[in-house]
Amino acid sequence: MERQLRKRLSNIKKIWIYCNNLLATGKIGEDDYLTWDMVKEMYLNGIYFGGHTRNHINLSKVDLSLAEKEIRWSFEDIEKI
């Protein structure tokens, strides 16, 4: 996965494309998902990240209080890097 990431970053740099991704921050580090080091490298190479939720829950199926927490937690996680 890391080699694929480096190849894609190289291609993005060549064509100066703007990329934005939303992260489910609680998934970071799981199998077949990004690591925080990968997120940092992508950010340093012009890929921007925003919060999604921490645990990739369906926000329409939880109460408002939990939905707000999930969104806030994901932004707090991203701000730490």
URHUCOR-V976756 format. One line per field, one symbol per residue. ss: DSSP state (2 for helix, 1 for strand, 0 for the rest). phi: phi as a letter, one per 30 degrees, with the letter a starting at -180 (. if undefined). psi: psi as a letter, one per 30 degrees, with the letter a starting at -180 (. if undefined). Layout:
# URHUCOR-V976756
ss = ???
phi = ???
psi = ???
This chain:
# URHUCOR-V976756
ss = 022222222222222000111111222000000002222222220011111110000022200222222222222222200
phi = .dddddddddddddchcdbbbcccddddjdehbdcdddddddddcjccbbdcadchddddcbdeddeddeddedddddddc
psi = eeeeeeeeeeeeeeghkkkkkkkjfffkflkgllleeeeeeeefggklklkdleghljffglleeeeeeeeeeeeeeeff.
